[in-house]
Amino acid sequence: MADKVMIGMSGGVDSSVAALRLKEAGFDCVGVTMKLYTNDELGLPERHTCCSLDDVEDARSAAFRLGMPHYVLNEKAAFEEKVIRHFVETYEAGGTPNPCIECNRHLKFSAMLHRAEELGCAYIATGHYARIERREDGRWLLKKGTDASKDQSYVLYMLTQEQLSRTKLPLGELTKPEVRRIAEERGLLNAKKHDSQDICFVPDGDYEAFIRRYTGKEYPSGDFVDEDGNVLGRHRGLIAYTVGQRRGLGVSGGRPLYVCRKDMKKNAVVLSDNDALFSDTLKARNVNLIDRERMDGPLRCAAKIRYSHSEAPCTVTQTGEDEWTVVFDTPQRAVTGGQAVVLYDGDTVIGGGTIIG
C-alpha cells in the first residue's frame, strides 16, 4: 500500500504528465476521473467542459498508454451539494465565490482521499502547480509552484496536515512549457490540449444566466444608486454584479462608474468612482492554518485577495476563534466577500480563509 497512488485525471495534459512522472518514479498508479455533472442536468449546451465524454476518453487513453488502470467515479451528488449550491447561494447572499476552492476542499482532496483508501492507495496526486515539503519539525508545508505564472497554491490553502501528508504534486517544480514538452516526447495525445479558462460548469462565463437557469428563480430588479443614495438607473438583479465591475452596467454618470457594494436589504447596487473601491482592512472566517498550529499575536506577512491578485504586505490578527482581521500597508482594490484571502511567507503558504467584508 505504501507505494500505491491514486491520480486524479481530468483528461488534460497536466494530470497526464503528473501520472507519467509518478509511474517513472516507481509508484504503483491508479488513474481516476471524477464525473461531477452532465451538461443536460445543468441545462448546458453540448459543448466541451471538464466533464465531457471527450475528457473521460482522453484520461482513459493516457492511463492506457501509461499502463495503469483507470476508473470513473460518480461524484455528481457531492459536487452539486458542495460546489454548485455553494456557488449559487454565495451569489444570492451578495458575494462572489471561487468554486475551484470548494471543489478542492470537498472533492479532490476529501472525497478522492476517501476513495483512495477504499482502493488501498496510500496517496493521492493531482496536476496542480504547487509543492509540498516537510519541515524538520515534521510539519507539512504548502509552497508555491516554481512556475509563477501557473502557481496554484492559492486554491489549495484549505489543505490539512493529514491531506498534505498523503498528497503528491508532481508538477510543482515544472513550468507549463516543460510539461507540454514531456507529454509530446512521451506521445501523450493531449500534449497540445488547451487549458480550461472558465468555471467548469459555466463554460461560457455567463454566471447570471447559469444561476437563473439552475434555480428557475426571478431575481428582482432594483436601483443603481450613488453613495449619497441618488438613483442613477435600474439594475436587473443583484446576482448580475460583483464588486469592481464596470462593464455591462448600462448607466451613464458622466464619469466611469464601478460597483462599489451591494445593499441586500434595499436591493440596490451602489456605484462609485474607482477611488472608492480601495480599502485597507478585511475580515475572514472559515480560516485554515498550514505552517503553524495557531496564530500567536499579530502576524506580518503578505496576502492575496483573489487568484490573479498580487501579494501585498499586511498585518493579520486573530480576532475570533475562527476569524482574522487583515490590515494592509496600502489599500487594496475591490476586496470582495466570498473570495479567499491567502497568507504567504515568501513562497510558503501560511493559511487562508473566506473574506466576509
C-alpha positions as CSV (number, residue, x, y, z in Angstrom):
1,M,0.0,0.0,0.0
2,A,2.8,2.4,0.8
3,D,3.8,2.8,-2.9
4,K,0.3,3.0,-4.4
5,V,-1.0,6.4,-5.6
6,M,-4.5,7.4,-6.9
7,I,-4.1,10.1,-9.5
8,G,-7.0,12.5,-10.4
9,M,-7.0,12.6,-14.2
10,S,-9.1,15.3,-15.9
11,G,-8.1,14.4,-19.4
12,G,-5.8,17.4,-19.6
13,V,-2.1,17.5,-20.1
14,D,-1.2,18.4,-16.5
15,S,-2.8,15.4,-14.8
16,S,-1.5,13.1,-17.5
17,V,2.1,14.2,-17.0
18,A,1.6,14.0,-13.2
19,A,0.7,10.4,-13.7
20,L,3.7,9.8,-16.0
21,R,6.1,11.3,-13.5
22,L,4.8,9.1,-10.7
23,K,5.0,6.0,-12.9
24,E,8.6,6.8,-13.8
25,A,9.3,7.3,-10.1
26,G,8.3,3.7,-9.4
27,F,4.9,4.2,-7.9
28,D,2.0,1.8,-8.4
29,C,-0.5,4.2,-10.0
30,V,-4.3,4.1,-10.4
31,G,-6.0,6.8,-12.5
32,V,-9.5,8.1,-11.7
33,T,-11.7,10.7,-13.3
34,M,-14.4,12.3,-11.3
35,K,-17.8,12.6,-13.0
36,L,-19.0,15.8,-11.5
37,Y,-22.1,16.7,-13.6
38,T,-23.7,16.2,-17.0
39,N,-24.5,19.0,-19.4
40,D,-28.2,18.1,-19.7
41,E,-28.7,18.1,-15.9
42,L,-27.4,21.6,-15.7
43,G,-29.1,22.9,-18.8
44,L,-25.8,23.4,-20.6
45,P,-25.3,23.1,-24.3
46,E,-23.4,20.1,-25.6
47,R,-20.0,21.7,-25.8
48,H,-16.6,21.0,-24.3
49,T,-16.5,21.1,-20.5
50,C,-14.2,19.4,-18.0
51,C,-16.7,16.5,-17.6
52,S,-17.4,15.8,-21.3
53,L,-17.1,12.3,-22.7
54,D,-14.1,13.5,-24.7
55,D,-12.3,14.4,-21.4
56,V,-13.0,11.0,-19.9
57,E,-11.7,9.3,-23.1
58,D,-8.6,11.5,-23.0
59,A,-7.9,10.5,-19.4
60,R,-8.6,6.8,-20.2
61,S,-6.3,7.0,-23.2
62,A,-3.5,8.5,-21.2
63,A,-3.9,5.9,-18.4
64,F,-3.9,3.1,-21.0
65,R,-0.7,4.4,-22.6
66,L,1.0,4.6,-19.2
67,G,-0.1,1.0,-18.4
68,M,-2.3,1.9,-15.4
69,P,-5.9,1.1,-14.5
70,H,-8.4,3.8,-14.9
71,Y,-11.8,4.3,-13.1
72,V,-14.6,6.8,-13.4
73,L,-16.0,7.9,-10.0
74,N,-19.5,9.3,-9.8
75,E,-19.4,12.4,-7.6
76,K,-22.3,14.3,-9.1
77,A,-24.3,14.5,-5.9
78,A,-21.4,15.8,-3.8
79,F,-20.4,18.3,-6.5
80,E,-23.9,19.7,-6.7
81,E,-24.3,20.0,-3.0
82,K,-20.9,21.3,-2.0
83,V,-19.8,23.3,-5.1
84,I,-22.7,24.3,-7.3
85,R,-25.2,25.1,-4.5
86,H,-22.5,27.0,-2.6
87,F,-21.7,29.0,-5.8
88,V,-25.4,29.9,-6.2
89,E,-26.1,30.7,-2.5
90,T,-23.0,32.9,-2.3
91,Y,-24.1,35.0,-5.2
92,E,-27.6,35.1,-3.8
93,A,-26.1,36.4,-0.5
94,G,-24.2,39.2,-2.3
95,G,-20.8,37.5,-2.5
96,T,-18.6,36.3,-5.3
97,P,-17.4,32.7,-4.7
98,N,-14.4,30.7,-6.0
99,P,-15.9,27.3,-6.8
100,C,-12.4,25.8,-7.6
101,I,-11.6,26.2,-3.9
102,E,-14.7,24.4,-2.8
103,C,-14.1,21.6,-5.3
104,N,-10.6,21.1,-3.9
105,R,-11.9,21.3,-0.4
106,H,-14.7,18.7,-0.8
107,L,-13.9,16.7,-3.8
108,K,-10.3,16.5,-5.0
109,F,-8.7,16.3,-1.5
110,S,-11.5,14.8,0.6
111,A,-13.8,12.5,-1.4
112,M,-10.9,11.4,-3.5
113,L,-8.8,10.6,-0.5
114,H,-11.6,8.5,0.9
115,R,-11.9,6.6,-2.4
116,A,-8.1,6.1,-2.4
117,E,-8.4,4.4,0.9
118,E,-11.1,2.1,-0.5
119,L,-8.7,1.1,-3.3
120,G,-5.7,0.6,-1.0
121,C,-3.8,3.7,-2.1
122,A,-1.6,5.4,0.4
123,Y,-1.5,8.7,-1.6
124,I,-3.5,10.8,-4.0
125,A,-2.0,13.0,-6.6
126,T,-3.1,15.9,-8.9
127,G,-1.7,18.1,-11.6
128,H,-1.7,21.3,-9.5
129,Y,1.3,23.6,-9.9
130,A,2.3,23.8,-6.2
131,R,4.8,22.0,-4.0
132,I,4.6,20.1,-0.7
133,E,7.5,19.8,1.7
134,R,8.1,18.5,5.2
135,R,9.8,20.8,7.7
136,E,12.4,19.5,10.1
137,D,9.9,19.6,13.0
138,G,7.6,17.2,11.0
139,R,5.1,19.8,9.9
140,W,3.9,19.6,6.3
141,L,4.2,22.8,4.2
142,L,2.5,24.0,1.1
143,K,4.7,26.1,-1.2
144,K,4.2,27.9,-4.5
145,G,4.9,26.2,-7.8
146,T,8.2,27.1,-9.4
147,D,6.3,28.5,-12.5
148,A,5.0,31.8,-11.0
149,S,2.6,32.2,-14.0
150,K,0.9,28.9,-13.2
151,D,1.2,28.7,-9.4
152,Q,-2.0,27.3,-7.9
153,S,-1.1,27.4,-4.2
154,Y,-3.9,30.0,-3.7
155,V,-6.6,27.5,-4.4
156,L,-5.1,24.8,-2.0
157,Y,-4.8,26.9,1.2
158,M,-7.5,24.7,2.8
159,L,-5.4,21.5,2.9
160,T,-5.0,19.9,6.3
161,Q,-1.8,18.3,7.6
162,E,-3.3,14.9,7.0
163,Q,-4.2,15.7,3.4
164,L,-0.8,17.2,2.7
165,S,1.0,14.2,4.2
166,R,-0.9,12.0,1.7
167,T,-0.7,14.1,-1.4
168,K,1.7,14.1,-4.3
169,L,2.1,17.2,-6.6
170,P,4.5,16.0,-9.3
171,L,4.4,19.2,-11.4
172,G,5.4,21.7,-8.6
173,E,9.0,22.0,-9.9
174,L,8.0,22.3,-13.6
175,T,6.9,25.0,-16.0
176,K,3.9,24.6,-18.3
177,P,6.2,24.5,-21.4
178,E,8.2,21.8,-19.8
179,V,5.0,19.8,-19.1
180,R,3.9,20.1,-22.7
181,R,7.3,19.1,-23.9
182,I,7.3,16.0,-21.7
183,A,3.9,15.0,-22.9
184,E,4.9,15.4,-26.5
185,E,8.1,13.4,-26.1
186,R,6.2,10.5,-24.4
187,G,3.5,10.5,-27.1
188,L,0.6,11.6,-25.0
189,L,-2.3,12.6,-27.2
190,N,-3.3,15.6,-25.1
191,A,0.1,17.2,-25.2
192,K,-1.3,20.3,-27.0
193,K,-4.8,20.3,-25.5
194,H,-6.0,23.8,-24.5
195,D,-6.3,24.6,-20.8
196,S,-9.8,25.3,-19.5
197,Q,-10.2,29.0,-18.6
198,D,-13.7,29.4,-17.1
199,I,-15.5,27.8,-14.3
200,C,-16.1,24.2,-15.5
201,F,-19.9,24.2,-15.1
202,V,-20.2,27.7,-16.6
203,P,-18.1,27.3,-19.7
204,D,-19.4,30.5,-21.4
205,G,-18.6,32.6,-18.3
206,D,-22.2,33.9,-18.0
207,Y,-22.7,33.3,-14.3
208,E,-26.0,35.2,-14.2
209,A,-27.6,33.1,-16.9
210,F,-26.4,29.9,-15.2
211,I,-27.9,30.9,-11.8
212,R,-31.2,31.9,-13.3
213,R,-31.3,28.6,-15.3
214,Y,-30.2,26.5,-12.4
215,T,-32.6,27.9,-9.8
216,G,-35.5,28.9,-12.0
217,K,-35.9,32.0,-9.8
218,E,-36.7,35.5,-10.8
219,Y,-34.2,38.0,-9.2
220,P,-36.0,41.4,-8.8
221,S,-34.6,44.5,-10.5
222,G,-33.8,47.5,-8.3
223,D,-32.0,50.8,-8.3
224,F,-28.5,51.7,-9.1
225,V,-27.6,54.5,-6.6
226,D,-24.6,56.6,-5.9
227,E,-23.0,56.8,-2.4
228,D,-25.5,59.5,-1.4
229,G,-28.4,57.4,-2.4
230,N,-29.3,59.2,-5.6
231,V,-30.9,56.9,-8.1
232,L,-28.8,56.5,-11.3
233,G,-30.8,53.8,-13.1
234,R,-32.2,50.3,-12.8
235,H,-30.3,47.0,-12.4
236,R,-31.5,43.6,-13.5
237,G,-31.0,41.7,-10.2
238,L,-28.2,41.6,-7.6
239,I,-26.7,38.3,-8.8
240,A,-25.7,40.0,-12.1
241,Y,-23.0,42.2,-10.4
242,T,-19.8,41.9,-8.4
243,V,-17.6,44.4,-6.7
244,G,-15.3,46.3,-9.0
245,Q,-17.4,45.6,-12.1
246,R,-17.6,48.4,-14.7
247,R,-18.9,46.8,-17.9
248,G,-22.5,46.0,-18.6
249,L,-24.0,48.5,-16.1
250,G,-25.9,50.4,-18.7
251,V,-25.6,53.6,-16.6
252,S,-24.2,56.9,-17.8
253,G,-22.9,59.0,-15.0
254,G,-20.7,61.4,-16.8
255,R,-17.6,59.6,-15.5
256,P,-16.5,55.9,-15.2
257,L,-18.7,54.1,-12.6
258,Y,-18.0,50.9,-10.8
259,V,-19.9,48.5,-8.5
260,C,-18.8,49.6,-5.0
261,R,-21.1,47.3,-3.0
262,K,-24.5,45.7,-3.0
263,D,-27.1,46.7,-0.5
264,M,-29.0,43.4,0.0
265,K,-31.7,44.9,2.3
266,K,-32.6,47.7,-0.2
267,N,-32.0,45.5,-3.3
268,A,-29.7,48.3,-4.5
269,V,-26.3,48.4,-6.3
270,V,-24.1,51.2,-5.1
271,L,-21.9,52.8,-7.8
272,S,-18.9,54.9,-7.3
273,D,-15.7,56.0,-8.9
274,N,-12.6,53.9,-8.9
275,D,-11.0,55.5,-5.8
276,A,-13.9,54.3,-3.6
277,L,-13.1,50.7,-4.3
278,F,-9.9,50.8,-2.2
279,S,-9.8,49.6,1.4
280,D,-7.1,48.6,3.7
281,T,-8.9,46.2,6.1
282,L,-10.9,42.9,5.7
283,K,-12.2,40.2,7.9
284,A,-12.0,36.5,7.1
285,R,-13.7,33.4,8.5
286,N,-13.6,29.6,8.0
287,V,-9.8,30.0,8.3
288,N,-7.1,27.3,8.0
289,L,-3.5,27.5,9.1
290,I,-0.9,25.3,7.4
291,D,2.6,26.3,8.5
292,R,1.6,26.7,12.2
293,E,-0.8,25.3,14.7
294,R,-2.1,28.7,15.9
295,M,-1.6,32.4,15.4
296,D,0.1,34.0,18.4
297,G,-0.2,37.8,18.3
298,P,-0.2,40.0,15.2
299,L,1.5,38.4,12.2
300,R,3.4,40.2,9.5
301,C,3.1,38.6,6.1
302,A,1.8,39.1,2.5
303,A,-1.7,38.3,1.3
304,K,-3.6,37.8,-1.9
305,I,-7.3,38.7,-2.1
306,R,-8.0,36.8,-5.3
307,Y,-6.3,34.3,-7.5
308,S,-5.0,36.8,-10.0
309,H,-4.1,39.5,-7.4
310,S,-0.6,40.4,-6.5
311,E,0.5,39.8,-2.9
312,A,0.5,42.8,-0.6
313,P,2.2,43.3,2.8
314,C,-0.2,43.2,5.7
315,T,-0.7,42.5,9.4
316,V,-3.0,39.7,10.4
317,T,-4.6,39.4,13.9
318,Q,-6.8,36.6,15.2
319,T,-9.9,38.4,16.3
320,G,-12.1,35.4,17.0
321,E,-11.9,31.6,17.3
322,D,-12.5,31.4,13.5
323,E,-11.9,34.9,12.4
324,W,-8.9,37.1,11.2
325,T,-8.6,40.8,10.6
326,V,-6.2,41.7,7.9
327,V,-4.8,45.2,7.6
328,F,-2.8,46.0,4.5
329,D,0.0,48.5,4.4
330,T,-1.6,50.1,1.4
331,P,-5.3,50.0,0.4
332,Q,-6.3,47.1,-2.0
333,R,-8.8,47.4,-4.8
334,A,-12.2,45.6,-4.8
335,V,-11.9,43.4,-1.7
336,T,-14.8,41.0,-2.3
337,G,-16.8,38.9,0.0
338,G,-16.8,35.2,-0.9
339,Q,-13.3,35.3,-2.3
340,A,-10.4,33.9,-0.4
341,V,-7.6,35.8,1.3
342,V,-4.4,33.6,1.4
343,L,-1.4,34.5,3.5
344,Y,2.2,33.9,2.4
345,D,5.7,34.0,3.9
346,G,7.8,34.1,0.8
347,D,6.9,31.0,-1.2
348,T,5.3,29.3,1.8
349,V,1.5,29.3,2.3
350,I,0.7,30.3,5.9
351,G,-3.0,29.7,5.5
352,G,-6.2,31.4,4.3
353,G,-9.9,32.0,4.8
354,T,-13.0,33.3,3.2
355,I,-13.4,37.1,3.0
356,I,-16.6,38.3,4.7
357,G,-16.1,42.0,4.3
